[in-house]
Amino acid sequence: MEEGFIKDTYELIIKEIQTVITASYILAIGIGMLFNYQKYSEFDINIFDYSDVFDFLIAPFSDFYILLFATVSILFVVIFFQLDNVWKRKWPKSYSKANFGRDKKSWFKIYRVILFTISSFVYLYLSADYYGRYTKNKIGNQKNISIKLADNELKSGKLIGKTKDVIFLLNKGSVYAIPISSLVKEIKIK
């Protein structure tokens, strides 16, 4: 009987770990998509027009800052939620005063979860917006690169980024999307 209990417990833990890892990865992909969108939208590029699913599956890991923001964002929300629980448990009078007595209402648990969820989304959006402005400044300060096309023509500019099929260059205020494996030479975005 002891062996069956240990085996069942082990299987339950493995299933829960798989669920947590899967949910965290899906959340990281969503955060990566948001951050990539904000980065490219600074240059008036709709990255969804140029990307495929596989570009977004690796998005959280393609840029260290996106991975850092994703990790910090998840940790920030969890820590903030736990601090709120500690405050509620250790100092219930001040917690009740700070919440204007709403913590005694039947709907407060749902309200609290909704509030934390909305706050998390607002925090992520503001972080992604900051990331977009930060990378635009960083790209503006980098050196030009040159790309030699199939017909030996050289294109130079600042590398904004790339997807599986397209390289984005900034040259004198104009943004170019250069297909990697096509007969199309370039697409001028702005």
Solvent accessible surface area in square Angstrom, and as a share of the most:
residue,aa,sasa,rsa
1,M,217,0.97
2,E,122,0.55
3,E,144,0.64
4,G,37,0.36
5,F,139,0.58
6,I,100,0.51
7,K,123,0.52
8,D,91,0.47
9,T,52,0.30
10,Y,136,0.52
11,E,78,0.35
12,L,107,0.53
13,I,90,0.46
14,I,64,0.33
15,K,132,0.56
16,E,93,0.42
17,I,85,0.43
18,Q,105,0.47
19,T,82,0.48
20,V,94,0.54
21,I,110,0.56
22,T,74,0.43
23,A,58,0.45
24,S,48,0.31
25,Y,82,0.31
26,I,111,0.57
27,L,82,0.41
28,A,12,0.09
29,I,22,0.11
30,G,37,0.36
31,I,5,0.03
32,G,0,0.00
33,M,64,0.29
34,L,52,0.26
35,F,0,0.00
36,N,21,0.11
37,Y,79,0.30
38,Q,14,0.06
39,K,30,0.13
40,Y,10,0.04
41,S,36,0.23
42,E,42,0.19
43,F,3,0.01
44,D,98,0.51
45,I,4,0.02
46,N,67,0.34
47,I,4,0.02
48,F,91,0.38
49,D,105,0.55
50,Y,55,0.21
51,S,23,0.15
52,D,50,0.26
53,V,104,0.60
54,F,135,0.56
55,D,25,0.13
56,F,20,0.08
57,L,63,0.31
58,I,106,0.54
59,A,1,0.01
60,P,0,0.00
61,F,116,0.48
62,S,75,0.49
63,D,34,0.18
64,F,136,0.57
65,Y,73,0.28
66,I,1,0.00
67,L,66,0.33
68,L,78,0.39
69,F,43,0.18
70,A,2,0.02
71,T,65,0.38
72,V,66,0.38
73,S,3,0.02
74,I,54,0.27
75,L,95,0.47
76,F,99,0.41
77,V,41,0.24
78,V,74,0.43
79,I,99,0.50
80,F,106,0.44
81,F,58,0.24
82,Q,95,0.42
83,L,109,0.54
84,D,22,0.11
85,N,39,0.20
86,V,48,0.27
87,W,92,0.32
88,K,64,0.27
89,R,161,0.59
90,K,124,0.52
91,W,146,0.51
92,P,75,0.47
93,K,172,0.73
94,S,51,0.33
95,Y,3,0.01
96,S,16,0.10
97,K,163,0.69
98,A,51,0.40
99,N,24,0.13
100,F,167,0.69
101,G,28,0.27
102,R,77,0.28
103,D,26,0.13
104,K,157,0.67
105,K,109,0.46
106,S,114,0.73
107,W,113,0.40
108,F,6,0.02
109,K,148,0.63
110,I,118,0.60
111,Y,68,0.26
112,R,24,0.09
113,V,83,0.48
114,I,91,0.46
115,L,88,0.44
116,F,22,0.09
117,T,61,0.36
118,I,99,0.50
119,S,52,0.33
120,S,20,0.13
121,F,128,0.54
122,V,80,0.46
123,Y,63,0.24
124,L,18,0.09
125,Y,113,0.43
126,L,107,0.53
127,S,11,0.07
128,A,0,0.00
129,D,37,0.19
130,Y,115,0.44
131,Y,1,0.00
132,G,0,0.00
133,R,120,0.44
134,Y,78,0.30
135,T,10,0.06
136,K,78,0.33
137,N,99,0.51
138,K,103,0.44
139,I,12,0.06
140,G,37,0.35
141,N,131,0.67
142,Q,61,0.27
143,K,177,0.75
144,N,95,0.49
145,I,66,0.33
146,S,76,0.49
147,I,31,0.16
148,K,131,0.56
149,L,26,0.13
150,A,116,0.90
151,D,82,0.42
152,N,108,0.55
153,E,61,0.27
154,L,116,0.57
155,K,38,0.16
156,S,46,0.29
157,G,1,0.01
158,K,49,0.21
159,L,62,0.31
160,I,5,0.02
161,G,10,0.10
162,K,121,0.51
163,T,11,0.06
164,K,117,0.50
165,D,65,0.34
166,V,13,0.07
167,I,31,0.16
168,F,0,0.00
169,L,2,0.01
170,L,31,0.16
171,N,46,0.24
172,K,195,0.83
173,G,51,0.49
174,S,19,0.12
175,V,0,0.00
176,Y,38,0.14
177,A,0,0.00
178,I,4,0.02
179,P,23,0.15
180,I,85,0.43
181,S,98,0.63
182,S,63,0.41
183,L,182,0.91
184,V,80,0.46
185,K,99,0.42
186,E,57,0.26
187,I,72,0.37
188,K,124,0.52
189,I,46,0.23
190,K,92,0.39
